[in-house]
Amino acid sequence: MLPNEPEMSDPVYILGGGSIGLLLATRLAPVTDIVLIRRPGQHPPRCQLTLQEGELTRQIAVAQVGADALAEPARRLIVCTKAYDALAALRQLGARLPADASLLLMQNGMSSQEEILAAFPQAHIHAASSTEGAYRPAPNRVVHAGRGITRIGRLQGQEQDWAKLLCQGGLASETVEPIRWHLANKLRVNALINPLTVLHDCRNGELLEQPAARAAMQRLGEEADAVLAAAGYRFADSAFDQACAVAARTADNISSMLQDARAGRRLELDAITGYLLQLAERHGVAAPTHRALYQRLAARA
């Protein structure tokens, strides 16, 4: 082990108490020490989280702390904030985030990862592309609405076995290379599902039951595949087929973007559709359906 390299005995800190942050906290708490980093402010040292999957409900107690009250260095950190908050949230930790910390980035889209790589050049950084379905009906309650798989790969620094940890927590996970291909694959699925669930105010599976939504998914998929092919990303199946499969598998899930819209929060539109439109402009590919959808939702974003 290199000097200052994170040890497997170090606690795993989870930055962000949204649906994915709570899902990971409840799944990993039985197998390792978990500390949930909340927004700055006063928080009890422990909180009781509720995990619901189907008819089963479990209560899990985890340690928690405000981002401004963290005492120990966060050497192993899973970043579960929104894409637009990720870099600022990490910087907020200041000296409590060691320069050579091990980070796992769980953000949607493909923009925040590049910003974090540039800001923390000595950190060991991995990114994840996950198809787990989860939503948060209450601040300390998470519903595991659809089983998926989390693919994890190294962006810079040394390999860290994050996939093994998630598997120990009962979440299907694997180490893959190159992770950017998997991030692009997740991007095209998110670009089809998330904005349309906001537009139609529906769960993932309901998109497949509405002819207008399904037709829009197909047009969005054709454009997304053309844009990503121009950027060097090619896939065996179409974005439409992939998105339909994900929507069916997570039929009861409320997409993260719809959760944000219903709560009056900012949408991750720039990290998903906005990033796809940037690629389209860079490579001279038309994406009129994505642009129209972006403009329609931009006021909420």
C-alpha positions in Angstrom: 0.0 0.0 0.0 1.3 3.4 -0.9 1.7 6.2 1.7 -1.7 7.8 2.5 -3.5 5.3 0.3 -7.0 4.7 1.7 -7.4 1.5 3.6 -10.3 -0.8 3.4 -10.8 -0.3 7.1 -11.4 3.4 6.6 -15.1 4.4 6.8 -16.9 5.0 3.6 -18.3 8.5 3.5 -21.4 9.2 1.3 -21.8 12.8 0.2 -25.4 13.6 -0.5 -28.7 12.3 1.0 -30.7 11.9 -2.1 -32.2 8.7 -3.4 -29.0 7.1 -4.5 -27.1 8.3 -1.5 -29.7 6.8 0.9 -29.9 3.6 -1.2 -26.1 3.1 -0.9 -26.1 4.0 2.8 -28.8 1.5 3.7 -27.2 -1.3 1.5 -23.6 -0.7 2.6 -24.2 0.0 6.4 -24.5 -3.8 7.2 -21.1 -4.5 5.7 -18.9 -1.5 6.4 -18.8 1.7 8.5 -20.8 4.4 6.7 -20.9 8.1 7.4 -23.6 10.1 5.6 -22.4 13.7 4.9 -25.4 16.0 4.9 -25.8 19.7 4.0 -24.0 22.1 6.3 -25.7 22.6 9.7 -26.5 20.8 12.9 -27.4 17.1 12.6 -27.8 14.3 15.2 -24.8 12.0 15.2 -26.9 9.1 13.9 -30.1 8.9 11.8 -32.6 6.1 11.2 -33.1 5.4 7.6 -35.9 3.3 6.1 -35.3 1.0 3.1 -38.3 -0.3 1.2 -38.2 -2.9 -1.5 -41.5 -4.4 -2.6 -43.4 -5.4 0.6 -40.2 -5.5 2.7 -39.2 -2.6 4.9 -36.1 -2.3 7.0 -34.7 0.3 9.4 -31.0 1.0 9.3 -29.2 3.4 11.6 -26.2 5.2 10.1 -23.8 7.9 11.3 -24.3 11.3 9.8 -22.6 14.7 9.9 -22.9 18.1 8.3 -20.4 18.9 5.6 -19.1 21.8 7.7 -18.6 19.7 10.8 -16.7 16.7 9.4 -13.8 16.1 11.8 -11.9 13.1 10.2 -10.5 13.1 6.7 -12.9 11.5 4.2 -10.4 9.1 2.5 -13.0 6.9 0.9 -15.9 9.0 -0.5 -18.9 8.2 -2.7 -20.2 11.4 -4.3 -24.0 11.2 -4.7 -24.9 14.8 -5.2 -26.6 16.2 -8.3 -24.2 16.7 -11.2 -24.5 20.5 -10.9 -23.6 20.4 -7.2 -20.8 17.8 -7.2 -17.7 20.0 -7.6 -18.9 22.7 -5.2 -19.9 20.1 -2.6 -16.4 18.5 -2.8 -14.7 21.9 -2.5 -16.9 22.6 0.5 -15.1 19.8 2.4 -11.8 21.7 2.1 -8.9 20.1 4.0 -11.2 17.3 5.2 -10.9 15.9 1.7 -7.3 14.6 1.3 -5.7 15.4 -2.0 -5.2 11.7 -2.7 -8.6 10.5 -1.5 -10.4 7.7 -3.3 -13.6 9.1 -4.9 -16.5 7.2 -6.6 -18.7 9.6 -8.7 -22.3 8.6 -9.1 -23.5 11.6 -11.1 -25.8 11.5 -14.1 -24.5 12.9 -17.4 -20.9 13.4 -18.4 -20.0 17.0 -17.5 -19.3 17.0 -13.8 -16.8 14.1 -14.0 -14.5 16.2 -16.2 -14.7 19.2 -13.9 -13.8 17.0 -10.8 -10.9 15.4 -12.6 -9.4 18.8 -13.4 -10.0 20.1 -9.8 -8.5 17.1 -8.0 -5.6 15.8 -10.1 -4.0 13.7 -7.3 -7.2 11.9 -6.3 -8.0 8.3 -7.2 -11.2 8.8 -9.1 -13.7 6.2 -10.4 -17.0 6.8 -12.0 -20.1 4.7 -12.0 -23.0 4.1 -14.4 -25.9 2.6 -12.5 -29.3 1.3 -13.6 -30.6 0.9 -10.0 -34.0 2.4 -9.6 -34.6 4.4 -6.4 -36.7 7.3 -5.2 -37.0 9.1 -1.9 -40.7 9.7 -0.7 -39.5 11.2 2.5 -36.2 12.7 3.7 -34.9 9.5 5.5 -36.8 7.0 3.4 -35.7 5.4 0.2 -37.7 3.0 -2.1 -35.6 0.5 -4.1 -38.0 0.5 -7.0 -36.0 -1.5 -9.6 -32.9 -3.8 -9.5 -30.2 -3.0 -12.0 -26.4 -3.1 -12.2 -23.7 -0.6 -11.4 -20.7 -0.5 -13.7 -17.6 1.2 -12.2 -14.4 2.2 -13.9 -11.2 4.2 -13.2 -10.9 7.7 -14.6 -7.5 8.5 -13.0 -5.2 7.3 -10.2 -5.0 3.8 -8.8 -7.6 1.1 -9.0 -10.0 0.8 -6.0 -12.3 -2.2 -5.7 -15.6 -0.3 -5.3 -17.5 -3.0 -7.2 -16.6 -5.6 -4.6 -17.9 -3.3 -1.9 -21.2 -2.7 -3.6 -21.6 -6.5 -4.3 -21.1 -7.1 -0.6 -24.0 -4.8 0.1 -26.2 -6.8 -2.2 -26.0 -4.5 -5.2 -25.0 -6.0 -8.5 -21.8 -4.3 -9.6 -18.8 -4.9 -11.9 -15.6 -3.3 -12.8 -15.4 -2.2 -16.5 -13.2 -0.4 -19.0 -13.5 2.0 -20.5 -16.0 3.6 -18.2 -16.6 6.6 -20.5 -18.4 4.2 -23.0 -20.7 3.1 -20.2 -21.3 6.7 -19.1 -22.3 7.5 -22.7 -24.6 4.5 -22.8 -26.3 5.7 -19.5 -26.4 9.2 -20.9 -28.4 8.2 -23.9 -30.9 6.2 -21.8 -31.3 9.1 -19.3 -31.8 11.6 -22.2 -34.7 9.5 -23.4 -36.4 8.7 -20.1 -35.7 11.5 -17.6 -36.9 14.6 -19.5 -40.0 12.8 -20.8 -41.1 11.7 -17.4 -41.0 15.3 -16.4 -42.9 16.4 -19.5 -45.6 13.7 -19.0 -45.4 13.7 -15.2 -45.3 9.9 -15.1 -43.3 6.9 -13.8 -40.7 5.3 -16.0 -42.9 2.4 -17.2 -45.8 4.7 -18.0 -43.8 6.2 -20.9 -44.2 2.9 -22.7 -48.0 3.0 -22.3 -48.4 6.5 -23.9 -48.1 6.5 -27.7 -46.9 10.2 -27.8 -44.2 9.5 -25.2 -43.1 6.3 -26.9 -42.9 8.0 -30.3 -40.8 10.8 -28.8 -38.5 8.3 -27.2 -37.9 6.8 -30.6 -37.1 10.1 -32.2 -34.9 11.1 -29.3 -33.1 7.8 -29.5 -32.3 8.1 -33.2 -30.8 11.5 -32.6 -28.8 10.4 -29.5 -27.3 7.5 -31.4 -26.3 9.8 -34.3 -24.7 12.3 -32.0 -22.8 9.7 -29.9 -21.6 7.9 -33.0 -20.1 11.1 -34.3 -18.4 11.5 -30.9 -16.9 8.0 -31.3 -19.4 6.0 -29.2 -21.1 3.0 -30.9 -23.5 0.5 -29.4 -24.9 -2.9 -30.4 -28.5 -1.9 -29.7 -30.3 1.3 -30.3 -30.9 3.9 -27.6 -34.7 3.4 -28.0 -34.4 -0.3 -27.4 -32.1 0.2 -24.4 -34.4 2.9 -22.9 -37.5 0.7 -23.4 -35.7 -2.1 -21.5 -34.7 0.1 -18.7 -38.1 1.7 -18.5 -39.7 -1.7 -18.3 -37.3 -3.0 -15.7 -37.8 0.2 -13.5 -41.5 0.6 -14.4 -42.5 1.8 -10.9 -39.5 4.1 -10.4 -39.9 7.9 -10.4 -36.9 9.3 -12.3 -34.5 11.5 -10.4 -35.5 14.4 -12.7 -39.2 14.0 -12.0 -38.5 13.8 -8.3 -36.7 17.1 -8.6 -39.4 18.7 -10.7 -42.2 17.7 -8.3 -40.1 19.1 -5.4 -39.4 22.3 -7.2 -35.7 21.6 -7.3 -33.3 22.4 -10.1 -33.2 19.8 -12.9 -30.1 18.0 -14.1 -31.0 19.0 -17.7 -27.6 20.5 -18.5 -25.7 17.4 -17.5 -27.8 15.2 -19.6 -29.7 16.8 -22.6 -27.5 19.9 -22.4 -24.3 17.8 -22.7 -25.8 15.8 -25.6 -26.6 19.1 -27.4 -23.0 20.3 -26.8 -21.7 17.1 -28.5 -24.2 17.7 -31.4 -22.9 21.2 -32.0 -19.3 20.1 -31.7 -19.7 17.4 -34.3 -22.2 19.1 -36.6 -25.1 16.7 -36.0 -28.7 17.9 -35.8 -30.7 17.0 -32.7 -33.9 19.0 -33.1 -36.1 16.8 -30.9 -33.6 17.1 -28.0 -33.3 20.8 -28.5 -37.0 21.3 -28.5 -37.4 19.2 -25.3 -34.5 21.1 -23.7 -36.1 24.5 -24.5 -39.4 23.3 -23.1 -37.9 22.2 -19.8 -35.2 24.9 -19.5 -37.3 27.2 -17.4 -37.5 24.5 -14.7 -33.8 23.5 -15.1 
